[in-house]
Amino acid sequence: MKTNLDSSALAEIKDWVFDLDNTIYPASSSLFPRVAERMTSFIMEHFNLDTEAAAEMKTRLFRKYGTTMHGLMREHNMEPDDFLAYVHEIDLSDVHYDAELDNFIASLPGRKHIYTNGTTRHATRILEAFGIRHHFDFIFDIVASSHIPKPNPAPYQTFIAQSNIDPQTSVMVEDMARNLEPAAALGMKTVWLVSDHDWAANGADEDYVHYISADLKTFLAEIHQAHSL
């Protein structure tokens, strides 16, 4: 596994780009399953399907098109706004300030950004719940990408232009390995956070994945240690 950090390369980093779901919080968390449950519920209501059929449709569209929403747009000409608003309005009452995560992110030199296939509102709610919203200069969401999900390369160019980052001095952190391919092609260092899901691990052995870590806190602890040497 590609776990060793190149401290000299990381010393050049000026911008840190993080995915949101299953990245800011670990994949083992119950948060993304809450989003997935609301996706199933939306599809059940819209298409008059039972739970099993709706869940199967959600998964098929996700695997084929990169996001369930993009699949609904492509196959059913669905407007995305209602879907996005509904599925991301999850209960966060049990999510609390994470001092360790706050301190780790604060110790990173340079700017921090979010690039998510979700919405800005969803990202803001998650970041505020953990008490880390103030660290992030820029949130680039699925609306800003014209509803084109990662790993389509085109929105990465838009993200770079809008965030004003230099890919050569940037890192991208993701739970879905294949989403790192366009970032690496642009010159970014890439970090994959380990997931047991086959769809998230797809591409993890490719050269475009430069580092692998167990989760975000583990990676940030490694960064902190590398900078302390």
N, C-alpha and C positions, 0 to 999 in steps of 0.2 A: 504494500500500500504506500501511496505517496504522502507520507505524514511529516517528513522533515521540512521545517521552515527555513527558507533562505533568508537569514536575517539581513544580509547586505541588500538583497532585492527589496525586502519589505521596508528598509530604511528610506527608499526612494518614493514610497507611496504617499500621495497627496489626497486621494479620494477613495472612499470605501463605499461600495454599492451593495446593498443588502436586499435580497428578496424579503418578503414579509411572512406569509403563511408557511409554517413548518421550518422557518429559518430564524426569525426573531424569537420565536418560541419553538421548543423541540417538537419533532414529529410525533413523539409519544404523548403530547398534550391532547386534551379533549377539544381544543378550540376548532381546528379545521373540521373534524367530524360534525361539529355543530353547523358549519357552513354547508357541508355535504348533505346533512339532513334537511336543511331548508331548500336546497336545490331539488331534492327528491320531492319534497312537499309541493313546491312550485309546479313541477312537471306533472305531478298527480292531479293537481287542480286544473291546470291549463289543458291537459290532454285527456282528462277523465280516465286516468289509469290507476291500477292498484299499486301498492307500495313496491312490490317486487318488479313489476314492469317498468315503473318510473325509475327505480334504482338502476335497472339494467340499461335503460335509455341514457341516463346520466353518465354512466361509466363508458358506454360505447362512444358517445359524443366526445367525451373528454379524451379518450385514447385516440380517436381519429382526428380531432381538430385542435387539440392542445388545451382547450377549455370547453366545458359544457355549453357555456353561453355562445361561443363562436360556432359550435355545432348547431345550436338552435337558430342562429342567424343564417347559417349556410343552408340548412335543410328545411327550415320552416319560415324563413323570412321574418323572424321575430325581432322586434325592436328591443334593444338590450336594457333600457333604463329600468323598467319595472322589475325585471329579473335581478339585475345587479342590486337594486335597492332592497329587495326582499331577502335575498340569500345572505347578504352581509350583515343584516341587522340581528346579530347573535347576542345572547346574554353574556355579559362580561362582569357580572356582579361578583364572581368568585376570583377575578383576576386582580392582583394587588401589586403595589410598588415592589420592584425587584432591585434592591440596593446593589447587589453584586453585579448584575447586568448594567446598571446605571454607571457604576464605577469603572467597569471594564471598557465600556464604550467611551466614557469620558477620557480614558487614558490613551485612546487612539489618536495619533497625530493626524491632522488634516480634516477635511470635510466628510460628512456622512450623508448618504442618500438612500432612499427606498425606490426600488424598481419592482413593481408588483403587477400581476395579472388581475388583482382585485381593484377596488376603488380607493380614491384618496380618503373618503370618509371612513372606510373600513380600516385602512392603515392608521389614520389618525386616532381612531378609537382604541385600537390595539396598543399603539405606542403610548397613548395617554394612560391607559390602564396599567401599563408596566412602569410608568413614570419616566419615560425616556424620549418623549416627543421633542424636547428642547435640543436634542443632539443633532437632529436631522435638518439639513439645509433645504432639501428638495425631495418631494414625493412625485414619482412618475407612475401614473396608474393606467388601467386599461382604456380609459376614456382618452387620455393624452396620446395613447398609441393607436388611436382611431379604431379601437376594439380589435386590434390585431395582436394575438397573444405571443409571448415567448414560446418557442425559440425562433420565430420568423425574424430574420436579420434586420428588416427595415426599421422597426421601432427602436432598435438599439442606436441607430444613427440619430433618430429624433431625440432620444434620451441624452445622447452625448451633446448634441447642439443646445438643448434646453438647459442642461445642468452645467454646461461649460467645463466639462472635465477633459483631461488628457488621458486617453486610454492607456498610454505607455506608463503612466504613473498612478494607475488605478487598480483596485481589486474588486472582483465581484464574488459574492457569497450566495450560494443557492442550495436548496435541497433537491432540485431536479437537475441531474448532471447534464442532460442534453441542452438545457438552457444556457450552459456555459460555453457552448461551441461558438456562437457569434461573438461573445465577449472576448474569447481568446483570439479569434481571428482579427479582432480590432486592436489587439496588443495588450489586453488586460491580463493581469494575473487572476487565476480562478481558484475558488475553494468550493468543494462539494462537501456538504454535511450529510453524513451517512444516513440512509433510510433503508428499511427492509422491503419497501414497496418496489416491485419490479419496474413500474413506470417511472419511479424516481431514480432508480439505480441505472437505468438505461444510459449508456455512454460513460459510466464512471471509470472504465478502464482505458478510455481514450486519452490521447496526448493533450487534448484541450483541457483536461482536468489536471491542474498543477499541484494542488494540495487536497488532502482529505482529512476531515476531522469528525469527531463523534457528534458534536452539536456546537452551537454558537459560543456558549460559555467556555467550552473546552478550547475552541479555536482562539478566542480572545485571551484566555489564560496563557496559551502558547505564545501569542504575540507579545503579551506583557513580559513574559519570561525572556523572549528573544531580545526585546529592547532593553532588558535589564542587564544583559550579559556584557 
